Amino acid sequence: MKALFLFVLLALPTWAAELAAVFEAKGPMVAPTRVDSFVSNRLRKLGLPAANLCSDAVFLRRVSLDVIGTLPTAQEAQAFLDSPSPTKRAEWIERLLARNEFADYWGMKWCDLLRVKAEFPVNLWPNAAQAYDRWIRTALKQNIPYTQFARELLTANGSNFRMPQVNFYRSAGSRDPKSIARAVALTFMGERADAWPKAKLDGMAVFFSQIGFKSTGEWKEEIISFNGMGQGHEEAIQATLPDGTAVEIPPDKDPRELFTDWLLTSRNSPFARNAANRVWFWLMGRGIIQEPDDSRPDNPPSNPELLDFLTKELVSAHYDLKHLYRLILNSNTYQRSCIAATPKPEGEANFASYPLRRQEAEVLIDAINQITGATDEYSSMIPEPFTWVPVDKRSIALPDGSISSPFLDLFGRPSRDTGLISERTNKSTAAQRLHLLNSSHIQKKITGSAKLRALIPPGRSPVEAVPQLYLTILSRYPTEQEVQEAKSYASSSEARGEQALFDLAWALINSAEFLYRH
């Protein structure tokens, strides 16, 4: 295997002529969308050229990973690549948005932000964490409006087991009103309230000062609800909204409802703007405001007109987030090649090409398991109960941040302690490379794979399985030179029989093309 891997690395420069054919489309750009007009105008002002449109194979793999966190199967890839339909990209987008994996993958992202974690330091406890996770993924599967999603979280009352939405307040890190206000600002406004003036944070904290937390007789159960102003308290209390508006809160009115009404309906609220920027970040790898949870006056959007357009579209679509997915995914901007037409850093900041980035830890191990037919074990051992996860459970569907594995920890899965997007790291490290290259964990999945072995036609040479292997791992057909290199290796003394196929699979899984979104 090592000999093949070194040979592949050394041969890469000779493949340069074929790279454009693999990564870029042959034809011209399709008709631009409204999204493209705002991006193109900005690039034109800056004098920056845009990348070409990506190839069908790149698009298929990219959009599948970005929307459902799942590789297309070899059969799906072959059908898509062989289809002559001029609308196949838009049709594939619609299919992905309707897949069950959509809720699993985006549920993973939302569980990161909402700190769905049973154990220290969040301490939701297992029953509550799993109930919270189910509610989040069900809401995404049903595609409820984002305003409804936020309102249910912010105004919920009841048991942390039976009304999972109340766990938003239990996961805030502290029951102090200021800590809760910080969590609300980060999650729904994309702002870090620690950087606010003291008076602004104090004014917002009043809206969360009347929340009661009461234990019940059931183990780890807690009731969270509006606690009222207390007996004999008949005067309104004063609070200040984040936009500076002063309000009076009647003693019988839940202050959270007043705040939520402002957050979801006021033109001064950053709620819709933050949602639009976050969706763009998740699909494009970079926010229009970067970082997407660090919005502040001295961190302006790179393209204000684009962000305003997306915000208005979200509001006019009644906060249907899938409407934004369609707008972005069907644009030339999203479908550009990762091969940049300019080396200037301004190109990346203004979306002149699709940004390269490593797959998330969960997506990566799920992809390896999908290719090989293997599984991984996940468990949480502290403190109770001793939680085992079914072997067929995918990593993107894990219900609790406390449930993990050495692979997920090594590849940057977030701890879910803060709710910050930056908790997740997709940077490559030497330890990760060594694990993929040398660990028995990965090699056993490959060499013990009946799924890979089944690709070899009965009584035929393993070389004949090369096209299916490429479709399975890279979602594309191999180039002529890649087929020739595989034949050369299979006929050498390095490998014989099915071992040659395993070696090639190992080399492809270790390639940058597999490890990165492109």
NUKOLDO-739641 format. One record per residue (C-alpha): residue in three letters; x, y, z. Coordinates in nm, 3 decimals, decimal comma. Example, Ala and Ser with C-alpha at 12.3 -4.5 7.8 and 13.67 -1.06 7.14 Angstrom:
% NUKOLDO-739641
type:xx:yy:zz
ala:1,230:-0,450:0,780
ser:1,367:-0,106:0,714
% end
This chain:
% NUKOLDO-739641
type:xx:yy:zz
met:0,000:0,000:0,000
lys:0,274:0,247:0,088
ala:0,442:0,198:-0,248
leu:0,118:0,272:-0,431
phe:0,043:0,577:-0,219
leu:0,387:0,724:-0,286
phe:0,348:0,646:-0,654
val:0,012:0,825:-0,665
leu:0,159:1,132:-0,496
leu:0,456:1,142:-0,732
ala:0,231:1,099:-1,034
leu:-0,004:1,384:-0,943
pro:0,183:1,654:-1,139
thr:0,148:1,447:-1,457
trp:-0,229:1,455:-1,412
ala:-0,244:1,836:-1,420
ala:-0,370:1,837:-1,777
glu:-0,664:1,620:-1,676
leu:-0,758:1,817:-1,365
ala:-0,966:2,072:-1,555
ala:-1,164:1,794:-1,720
val:-1,233:1,637:-1,379
phe:-1,321:1,953:-1,188
glu:-1,463:2,192:-1,448
ala:-1,759:2,178:-1,685
lys:-1,694:2,196:-2,059
gly:-1,986:2,421:-2,150
pro:-2,058:2,787:-2,068
met:-2,220:2,913:-1,749
val:-2,593:2,860:-1,721
ala:-2,828:3,157:-1,693
pro:-2,735:3,365:-1,385
thr:-2,973:3,391:-1,091
arg:-3,047:3,688:-0,864
val:-2,781:3,555:-0,627
asp:-2,527:3,560:-0,910
ser:-2,605:3,919:-1,002
phe:-2,506:4,046:-0,657
val:-2,190:3,833:-0,647
ser:-2,089:3,924:-1,005
asn:-2,141:4,295:-0,942
arg:-1,912:4,279:-0,643
leu:-1,644:4,082:-0,829
arg:-1,662:4,327:-1,118
lys:-1,608:4,625:-0,887
leu:-1,304:4,454:-0,739
gly:-1,168:4,346:-1,075
leu:-1,171:3,979:-0,978
pro:-1,237:3,696:-1,228
ala:-1,467:3,412:-1,127
ala:-1,396:3,041:-1,155
asn:-1,557:2,825:-1,423
leu:-1,861:2,611:-1,357
cys:-1,780:2,282:-1,184
ser:-1,823:1,947:-1,360
asp:-2,129:1,727:-1,309
ala:-1,928:1,482:-1,099
val:-1,798:1,755:-0,870
phe:-2,144:1,909:-0,837
leu:-2,307:1,576:-0,751
arg:-2,057:1,496:-0,478
arg:-2,044:1,854:-0,345
val:-2,417:1,912:-0,316
ser:-2,477:1,567:-0,167
leu:-2,222:1,632:0,108
asp:-2,345:1,990:0,165
val:-2,716:1,905:0,186
ile:-2,735:1,557:0,340
gly:-2,380:1,492:0,464
thr:-2,381:1,171:0,260
leu:-2,193:1,051:-0,048
pro:-2,399:0,950:-0,349
thr:-2,389:0,576:-0,411
ala:-2,208:0,441:-0,716
gln:-2,546:0,372:-0,876
glu:-2,666:0,728:-0,810
ala:-2,342:0,873:-0,944
gln:-2,354:0,663:-1,260
ala:-2,718:0,751:-1,330
phe:-2,654:1,123:-1,276
leu:-2,338:1,137:-1,486
asp:-2,494:0,942:-1,772
ser:-2,815:1,148:-1,773
pro:-2,843:1,397:-2,065
ser:-3,113:1,600:-1,887
pro:-3,034:1,975:-1,880
thr:-3,228:2,007:-1,553
lys:-3,065:1,721:-1,365
arg:-2,880:1,946:-1,121
ala:-3,199:2,122:-1,007
glu:-3,382:1,788:-0,990
trp:-3,106:1,635:-0,775
ile:-3,122:1,933:-0,537
glu:-3,495:1,873:-0,488
arg:-3,437:1,504:-0,423
leu:-3,175:1,582:-0,161
leu:-3,397:1,833:0,021
ala:-3,663:1,561:0,053
arg:-3,427:1,289:0,183
asn:-3,441:1,167:0,544
glu:-3,068:1,235:0,576
phe:-3,139:1,607:0,539
ala:-3,289:1,622:0,889
asp:-3,007:1,408:1,030
tyr:-2,731:1,624:0,885
trp:-2,882:1,964:0,961
gly:-2,997:1,833:1,297
met:-2,630:1,766:1,374
lys:-2,547:2,127:1,293
trp:-2,830:2,266:1,506
cys:-2,748:2,034:1,794
asp:-2,397:2,183:1,790
leu:-2,536:2,537:1,819
leu:-2,799:2,445:2,079
arg:-2,548:2,253:2,295
val:-2,729:1,919:2,297
lys:-2,505:1,736:2,540
ala:-2,600:1,514:2,832
glu:-2,286:1,542:3,040
phe:-2,043:1,803:3,177
pro:-2,041:2,097:3,143
val:-2,387:2,133:2,983
asn:-2,548:1,856:3,191
leu:-2,882:1,816:3,015
trp:-2,875:1,449:3,123
pro:-2,936:1,160:2,880
asn:-3,319:1,148:2,874
ala:-3,348:1,523:2,818
ala:-3,068:1,534:2,559
gln:-3,227:1,259:2,353
ala:-3,572:1,420:2,375
tyr:-3,424:1,755:2,270
asp:-3,241:1,593:1,978
arg:-3,562:1,422:1,857
trp:-3,754:1,751:1,868
ile:-3,486:1,935:1,667
arg:-3,463:1,670:1,396
thr:-3,843:1,633:1,375
ala:-3,879:2,010:1,332
leu:-3,628:2,002:1,047
lys:-3,792:1,701:0,884
gln:-4,129:1,878:0,895
asn:-3,963:2,198:0,771
ile:-4,144:2,417:1,023
pro:-4,086:2,791:0,970
tyr:-3,772:2,916:1,138
thr:-3,977:3,170:1,334
gln:-4,185:2,887:1,482
phe:-3,868:2,693:1,563
ala:-3,724:2,991:1,751
arg:-4,050:3,084:1,925
glu:-4,100:2,734:2,062
leu:-3,749:2,734:2,204
leu:-3,772:3,081:2,359
thr:-4,121:3,063:2,513
ala:-4,151:2,696:2,612
asn:-4,277:2,589:2,956
gly:-4,282:2,240:3,103
ser:-4,079:1,930:3,179
asn:-3,734:1,889:3,027
phe:-3,838:1,531:2,938
arg:-4,187:1,602:2,801
met:-4,140:1,950:2,656
pro:-3,791:1,918:2,502
gln:-3,777:2,283:2,390
val:-3,723:2,400:2,751
asn:-3,377:2,244:2,737
phe:-3,264:2,555:2,553
tyr:-3,260:2,731:2,890
arg:-3,100:2,439:3,071
ser:-2,814:2,433:2,816
ala:-2,730:2,803:2,847
gly:-2,441:2,734:3,083
ser:-2,596:2,911:3,381
arg:-2,940:3,006:3,506
asp:-2,825:3,361:3,553
pro:-3,038:3,593:3,328
lys:-2,725:3,744:3,172
ser:-2,593:3,401:3,074
ile:-2,928:3,316:2,917
ala:-2,929:3,650:2,731
arg:-2,581:3,573:2,596
ala:-2,701:3,233:2,470
val:-3,004:3,392:2,300
ala:-2,793:3,662:2,134
leu:-2,540:3,408:2,007
thr:-2,795:3,155:1,879
phe:-3,057:3,378:1,721
met:-2,881:3,709:1,656
gly:-2,529:3,592:1,568
glu:-2,383:3,833:1,822
arg:-2,143:3,780:2,110
ala:-2,304:3,972:2,393
asp:-1,985:3,968:2,598
ala:-1,867:4,247:2,367
trp:-2,181:4,455:2,422
pro:-2,192:4,760:2,650
lys:-2,296:4,657:3,000
ala:-2,625:4,850:2,981
lys:-2,728:4,666:2,664
leu:-2,673:4,322:2,816
asp:-2,839:4,424:3,143
gly:-3,143:4,552:2,957
met:-3,185:4,230:2,759
ala:-3,127:4,010:3,065
val:-3,446:4,147:3,225
phe:-3,651:3,953:2,970
phe:-3,509:3,629:3,110
ser:-3,521:3,717:3,480
gln:-3,854:3,549:3,555
ile:-3,773:3,192:3,455
gly:-3,831:2,932:3,724
phe:-3,649:2,598:3,754
lys:-3,819:2,338:3,974
ser:-3,721:1,976:4,037
thr:-3,981:1,699:4,047
gly:-3,989:1,358:4,208
glu:-3,870:1,195:3,889
trp:-3,496:1,140:3,853
lys:-3,331:1,434:3,671
glu:-3,665:1,585:3,569
glu:-3,705:1,960:3,596
ile:-3,988:2,202:3,521
ile:-3,892:2,527:3,348
ser:-4,157:2,798:3,325
phe:-4,249:3,164:3,363
asn:-4,224:3,221:3,737
gly:-4,429:3,542:3,761
met:-4,328:3,856:3,946
gly:-4,422:3,718:4,284
gln:-4,721:3,781:4,511
gly:-4,806:4,145:4,572
his:-4,600:4,262:4,277
glu:-4,839:4,473:4,071
glu:-4,600:4,715:3,901
ala:-4,460:4,675:3,554
ile:-4,088:4,620:3,524
gln:-3,861:4,808:3,286
ala:-3,650:4,641:3,020
thr:-3,458:4,751:2,714
leu:-3,451:4,566:2,383
pro:-3,116:4,523:2,205
asp:-3,207:4,800:1,958
gly:-3,239:5,046:2,248
thr:-3,620:5,048:2,271
ala:-3,743:5,072:2,631
val:-4,050:4,864:2,720
glu:-4,271:4,807:3,023
ile:-4,357:4,448:3,108
pro:-4,689:4,391:3,290
pro:-4,655:4,174:3,603
asp:-4,872:3,897:3,454
lys:-4,692:3,889:3,119
asp:-4,407:3,648:3,044
pro:-4,119:3,880:2,945
arg:-3,985:3,615:2,708
glu:-4,293:3,655:2,489
leu:-4,237:4,028:2,451
phe:-3,874:3,974:2,360
thr:-3,961:3,696:2,115
asp:-4,224:3,914:1,945
trp:-3,957:4,181:1,890
leu:-3,694:3,930:1,778
leu:-3,915:3,765:1,516
thr:-4,110:4,063:1,381
ser:-3,912:4,384:1,426
arg:-3,721:4,528:1,131
asn:-3,452:4,632:1,381
ser:-3,394:4,272:1,483
pro:-3,095:4,085:1,333
phe:-3,287:3,754:1,346
ala:-3,359:3,706:0,973
arg:-3,025:3,854:0,869
asn:-2,836:3,615:1,092
ala:-3,034:3,316:0,964
ala:-2,961:3,408:0,602
asn:-2,591:3,455:0,674
arg:-2,569:3,126:0,863
val:-2,729:2,926:0,580
trp:-2,487:3,089:0,334
phe:-2,196:3,000:0,561
trp:-2,304:2,639:0,593
leu:-2,343:2,592:0,216
met:-2,056:2,811:0,094
gly:-1,800:2,748:0,368
arg:-1,772:3,118:0,451
gly:-2,023:3,371:0,578
ile:-2,110:3,697:0,408
ile:-2,043:3,814:0,763
gln:-1,746:3,607:0,871
glu:-1,760:3,456:1,136
pro:-2,138:3,401:1,123
asp:-2,172:3,418:1,502
asp:-1,965:3,734:1,538
ser:-2,179:4,007:1,387
arg:-2,077:4,355:1,505
pro:-2,039:4,706:1,359
asp:-1,667:4,663:1,290
asn:-1,720:4,327:1,115
pro:-1,936:4,426:0,817
pro:-2,067:4,192:0,545
ser:-1,844:4,147:0,243
asn:-2,146:4,191:0,017
pro:-2,423:4,391:0,194
glu:-2,656:4,384:-0,108
leu:-2,638:4,004:-0,128
leu:-2,710:3,965:0,243
asp:-3,004:4,209:0,221
phe:-3,145:4,015:-0,074
leu:-3,122:3,679:0,104
thr:-3,277:3,827:0,419
lys:-3,574:3,968:0,225
glu:-3,619:3,638:0,044
leu:-3,630:3,449:0,373
val:-3,891:3,685:0,517
ser:-4,106:3,679:0,201
ala:-4,093:3,297:0,203
his:-4,233:3,300:0,558
tyr:-3,902:3,182:0,700
asp:-3,888:2,861:0,497
leu:-3,515:2,787:0,518
lys:-3,534:2,543:0,227
his:-3,623:2,839:0,007
leu:-3,278:2,981:0,078
tyr:-3,115:2,644:0,009
arg:-3,276:2,637:-0,335
leu:-3,171:2,993:-0,416
ile:-2,809:2,929:-0,322
leu:-2,768:2,574:-0,452
asn:-2,912:2,655:-0,795
ser:-2,684:2,954:-0,843
asn:-2,370:2,969:-1,056
thr:-2,196:3,107:-0,748
tyr:-2,247:2,780:-0,559
gln:-2,174:2,568:-0,867
arg:-1,839:2,727:-0,949
ser:-1,524:2,515:-0,961
cys:-1,285:2,508:-0,667
ile:-1,005:2,598:-0,911
ala:-0,976:2,971:-0,845
ala:-0,921:3,210:-1,136
thr:-0,735:3,452:-0,909
pro:-0,477:3,403:-0,632
lys:-0,593:3,718:-0,454
pro:-0,743:3,655:-0,106
glu:-1,027:3,892:-0,193
gly:-1,151:3,627:-0,433
glu:-1,221:3,384:-0,152
ala:-1,390:3,650:0,062
asn:-1,618:3,742:-0,229
phe:-1,703:3,391:-0,347
ala:-1,517:3,390:-0,679
ser:-1,478:3,012:-0,644
tyr:-1,604:2,730:-0,425
pro:-1,387:2,703:-0,111
leu:-1,196:2,384:-0,039
arg:-1,258:2,250:0,310
arg:-1,214:1,916:0,483
gln:-1,517:1,704:0,549
glu:-1,658:1,713:0,902
ala:-1,554:1,428:1,131
glu:-1,900:1,268:1,129
val:-1,939:1,294:0,752
leu:-1,593:1,150:0,692
ile:-1,636:0,836:0,902
asp:-1,986:0,782:0,766
ala:-1,846:0,803:0,412
ile:-1,572:0,549:0,488
asn:-1,830:0,316:0,642
gln:-2,063:0,361:0,345
ile:-1,782:0,270:0,105
thr:-1,664:-0,035:0,298
gly:-1,989:-0,153:0,456
ala:-1,829:-0,127:0,802
thr:-1,966:0,027:1,121
asp:-1,826:0,210:1,424
glu:-1,910:0,181:1,793
tyr:-2,017:0,484:1,995
ser:-2,081:0,507:2,364
ser:-2,098:0,743:2,660
met:-1,965:0,604:2,985
ile:-2,009:0,899:3,224
pro:-2,185:0,923:3,452
glu:-2,514:0,741:3,382
pro:-2,663:0,555:3,213
phe:-2,396:0,360:3,030
thr:-2,516:0,449:2,681
trp:-2,462:0,224:2,382
val:-2,564:0,327:2,032
pro:-2,697:0,077:1,772
val:-2,421:-0,032:1,535
asp:-2,613:0,092:1,231
lys:-2,645:0,446:1,372
arg:-2,470:0,700:1,155
ser:-2,243:0,959:1,314
ile:-2,444:1,251:1,175
ala:-2,747:1,114:1,365
leu:-2,584:1,078:1,709
pro:-2,828:1,234:1,960
asp:-2,587:1,361:2,223
gly:-2,254:1,544:2,221
ser:-2,132:1,319:2,504
ile:-2,154:1,015:2,277
ser:-1,834:1,001:2,077
ser:-1,545:0,791:1,949
pro:-1,166:0,837:1,919
phe:-1,207:0,906:1,546
leu:-1,461:1,186:1,599
asp:-1,247:1,344:1,868
leu:-0,935:1,327:1,650
phe:-1,106:1,484:1,348
gly:-1,246:1,789:1,523
arg:-1,601:1,712:1,627
pro:-1,711:2,000:1,854
ser:-1,753:1,948:2,227
arg:-2,083:2,145:2,222
asp:-1,981:2,339:2,530
thr:-2,021:2,694:2,397
gly:-2,258:2,700:2,098
leu:-1,990:2,869:1,886
ile:-1,951:2,751:1,527
ser:-1,574:2,780:1,574
glu:-1,584:2,490:1,823
arg:-1,581:2,259:1,524
thr:-1,244:2,238:1,353
asn:-1,196:2,093:1,006
lys:-0,825:2,161:0,991
ser:-0,604:1,870:0,891
thr:-0,334:1,754:1,134
ala:-0,043:1,514:1,122
ala:-0,220:1,284:1,367
gln:-0,521:1,261:1,135
arg:-0,304:1,176:0,836
leu:-0,122:0,906:1,032
his:-0,453:0,757:1,143
leu:-0,584:0,735:0,788
leu:-0,253:0,603:0,652
asn:-0,143:0,361:0,920
ser:-0,420:0,275:1,166
ser:-0,567:-0,074:1,185
his:-0,905:0,099:1,235
ile:-0,913:0,213:0,870
gln:-0,716:-0,074:0,715
lys:-0,946:-0,337:0,869
lys:-1,248:-0,164:0,723
ile:-1,091:-0,185:0,376
thr:-0,930:-0,529:0,380
gly:-1,231:-0,686:0,551
ser:-1,482:-0,525:0,318
ala:-1,713:-0,770:0,145
lys:-1,871:-0,467:-0,026
leu:-1,545:-0,374:-0,199
arg:-1,471:-0,738:-0,280
ala:-1,811:-0,767:-0,448
leu:-1,713:-0,499:-0,701
ile:-1,486:-0,748:-0,878
pro:-1,683:-0,932:-1,151
pro:-1,682:-1,311:-1,094
gly:-1,380:-1,472:-1,252
arg:-1,247:-1,138:-1,380
ser:-0,948:-0,918:-1,303
pro:-0,975:-0,666:-1,016
val:-0,880:-0,397:-1,268
glu:-1,226:-0,428:-1,419
ala:-1,368:-0,299:-1,089
val:-1,175:0,029:-1,111
pro:-1,459:0,235:-1,268
gln:-1,704:0,120:-1,000
leu:-1,444:0,185:-0,730
tyr:-1,401:0,545:-0,847
leu:-1,778:0,594:-0,863
thr:-1,807:0,453:-0,509
ile:-1,532:0,664:-0,351
leu:-1,499:0,978:-0,564
ser:-1,843:0,983:-0,736
arg:-1,684:1,003:-1,081
tyr:-1,538:0,787:-1,356
pro:-1,160:0,745:-1,359
thr:-0,958:0,922:-1,627
glu:-0,779:0,716:-1,889
gln:-0,447:0,775:-1,718
glu:-0,588:0,663:-1,381
val:-0,710:0,340:-1,539
gln:-0,367:0,280:-1,690
glu:-0,194:0,346:-1,357
ala:-0,429:0,097:-1,186
lys:-0,357:-0,167:-1,451
ser:0,016:-0,109:-1,416
tyr:0,002:-0,149:-1,041
ala:-0,222:-0,458:-1,054
ser:0,028:-0,630:-1,286
ser:0,328:-0,541:-1,071
ser:0,481:-0,742:-0,792
glu:0,335:-0,507:-0,530
ala:-0,008:-0,672:-0,525
arg:-0,202:-0,959:-0,671
gly:-0,573:-1,027:-0,702
glu:-0,817:-0,846:-0,478
gln:-0,531:-0,695:-0,278
ala:-0,469:-0,459:-0,569
leu:-0,827:-0,333:-0,539
phe:-0,792:-0,287:-0,162
asp:-0,468:-0,096:-0,213
leu:-0,630:0,135:-0,466
ala:-0,928:0,195:-0,234
trp:-0,684:0,279:0,047
ala:-0,498:0,527:-0,176
leu:-0,820:0,696:-0,291
ile:-0,954:0,728:0,065
asn:-0,626:0,897:0,159
ser:-0,644:1,138:-0,134
ala:-0,723:1,506:-0,091
glu:-1,003:1,462:-0,344
phe:-1,182:1,229:-0,103
leu:-1,102:1,407:0,222
tyr:-1,203:1,754:0,106
arg:-1,521:1,914:-0,020
his:-1,444:2,060:-0,356
% end
